[in-house]
Amino acid sequence: MPITIIVLGVILLLVLMIVFKVNGFIALVFVSAVVGIAEGMTPLNVMASIQKGIGSTLGGLAMILGFGAMLGRLVSDTGAAQRVAITLIAAFGKERLQWALVVTGLIVGLAMFYEVGFVLLLPLVFTIVAAAGLPLLYVGVPMVAALSVTHCFLPPHPGPTAIATIFGANLGTTLLYGMIITIPTVIVAGPIFSKFLKSFEKSPPEGLYNPKIFTEEEMPGFGISIFAAIIPVVLMAIAAVFELTTPKENPLRQFFEFIGNPAVALFIAVVIAVLTLGLRNGRKMEEVMDMCGESIAAIAMIVFIIAGGGAFKQVLVDSGVGNYIADMMKGSSLSPLLMCWTVAAMLRIALGSATVAAITTAGIVTPIIAVTHADPALMVLAVGSGSVIASHVNDPGFWLFKGYFNLSVVETLKTWTVMETLISILGLAGVLALNAIIH
């Protein structure tokens, strides 16, 4: 019955948004309440769960999305993104731009959560689209696919690192196996898949990028432009290295953990961008602050819709759906790797959050490692693969992609959801193939 209620809830949400054109945030909150009550929660508990879901989602994302939008707008409106874009176009050529963005997405994705890298890199994608005259999804999907793959497979990304810690897997082995699976997965889900998306092409949302084409004199230099854009990545990467190599008590680690926190790193980057791209380039503080303010106005509804997705996820968690699915899997005769993937996939589809699905699955299947002697590193990758399958309306990432790529709900299901499912299935195939070769 709980699964049936979830399915009916998702159908109701789709009907509200697609048929009746209800605003995404209103529809998500309403359906969250309906599903929670149908699952047996009291109205007061449902309301508390919705508030908790919105609070926990925005608590982790509000500053990241806010500072990320400011940095993106500063990099865009000062000509820095155009400088980076035309330099990349000149270096790689139009034919190989997708591969440049794949590499960029993999490097950026290693150090940070998916949402952070997404918000950081989208202004660059918008500018490349404008400067090179290429379709938005053709340019953007390879970068997004690369970010998503690191979320599944590659330490020191927080997701795989957390699961590896729970399983007692060696991080170096997990990274090595993860890289082997990453290469074919990102090629298929990125550059190859994007070639089939020509019918979904849209213009970037107004207010999230600057369509102005700058003259050579107006643009800052390439060095300062790239520095302002990647300083958050550098700070977070340094923090990740210290976390992996030094004890918690180490003062240097604590310092870099602080400045490498995504919100802090993005704040530092905004300050640097204000000084180097704005004031140093002859712009007045008022003009620079206007750019920052306008960037927040542009993402306001996206933030609320993401929060609505968080509310839906929290209601599903608090109503006990995760425990119900775990009980269903007990006594199964599946191989441990396939069981990991299946549990994570079911939790992902039901709960929306890849991180929640992965961590919950790790807790459920950890005892299997001792019983079956399964390879812990491959178990990490199996869980990671399952945790990204079939992203849909209960996943905040779904709404992030929909908003920034200016798509309808149906178009997002046909693009983003298919891409995430490709990554999941290819990841599982890679895990099973590696297991067959190694063992």
Helices and strands as residue ranges (DSSP letters): H 2-14, I 15-19, H 24-38, H 43-77, H 80-92, G 94-96, H 97-111, H 114-132, H 136-153, H 158-167, H 171-187, I 188-192, H 193-194, G 198-200, H 222-245, H 251-259, H 262-273, I 274-278, G 279-281, H 285-318, H 321-329, H 336-351, H 354-372, H 376-386, H 396-404, H 409-412, I 413-417, H 418-438
